[in-house]
Every structure is written in structure tokens, then in C-alpha cells.
Amino acid sequence: MTARVAISGADQRILCAILLNPPLRPAVDTISHRNLLSALPLTGCTELRLANLIDLQSKDQTHLASLVVTGPDLDRSRQQLSEAIEGADEILFAWGTGRITGVVGKLLKEQAAWVRTQVNTRGHSKIWMVAGTPRHPSRWRQFVGPEKRRVEGNSFEERLTKVLASHESNTLPQQPTSLGPRPPIL
């Protein structure tokens, strides 16, 4: 899925945000999408493209963990991820820091490792993350909210500027041990 944001006179640059899985409703109607649009100018991009570790819709992580994931599901997801990464100028890891257990959790760890390999293979030397983790954009406002006092700023965008950063992709761990916050999948 692609959402184009017009910035007149600017070169068109694509930010590929790699999320966990598609929502049940159209992505453009989600808070995640609105938050990702705020990341565009911070990454020097004008267009947003979404890709997912697994292309199966679910209402939440509990529902996702209960789904049966087939070989064709993984193949379809990898094809979509590959195409999105190939056409991107910048990559944002944003699949979340929540722990998913069982077979689906194991498959997601494998997908995350595969994505990191693809990013490096395609020559992306840097990737973007919030606070050094693949924090899901639905959680960004909560993470940088003034009540948390993690960062200062008068607006969400100003606070996001302080936690959204690029990282050298070749320095990230290649074998994650969990999808949880300790250690984070990068």
C-alpha cells in the first residue's frame, strides 16, 4: 500500500515502513498511518509505502498468534516485502516490540531476520526506528507523550523528532531471540 504526500519542489523519496501485519480496516484510517505520515519529513521522504512481516489481517497480537500461517502466506509476504524494500529510499522498522509466542512467533522472528538480510542485500546501509526499537507506530504517541516525560517538546512531531533515528543496518543483531522488548528485534 502506498500513500503519497505531495511536497512541492522536492524530489520524490519513498519511505518503506515495515509493520507486523495489516489491520482489519483500511490502513489509511488508522492512527498508525497518521503517525507514519509525521515521520515522512523527518526521514526526508515524500511518499509512504507499507509492508508487513506477515500479510494476514488480525485485530490484535493474540488473534495473530492463533492464526494458521501456511507456506504460501510466507511466500506472498516475502514477495511483497521484497518489492517494497527494492523500491524504497529509506526503511523504517516498525513491527512492534510485543511478544508473540508459539509457531507464529517463531515465524515472525524468522521473517524479521529475513527482512534484515534483504535490507542489507539491497544496499540500505541505514534503517529508521523509534528509540532504537521497531516500535509500532500505533504506540508512538503514547511513547513520546508529555505524561511519560521521556522527551520534551510542544507537539507530537517535535517529540518524535527526538526519538526517530537512523541506525547502521550492518550493526544490528542478525539473530533475534524474541519479538519482545528484551532484547529488541532490530
Salt bridges, closest charged atoms under 4 A:
GLU47 OE1 - ARG4 NH2 3.01
GLU47 OE2 - ARG49 NH2 3.83
ASP55 OD2 - ARG76 NE 3.01
ASP73 OD1 - ARG76 NH2 3.35
GLU86 OE1 - ARG122 NE 2.96
GLU90 OE2 - ARG13 NH2 2.51
GLU110 OE2 - LYS106 NZ 2.83
GLU168 OE2 - LYS126 NZ 3.08
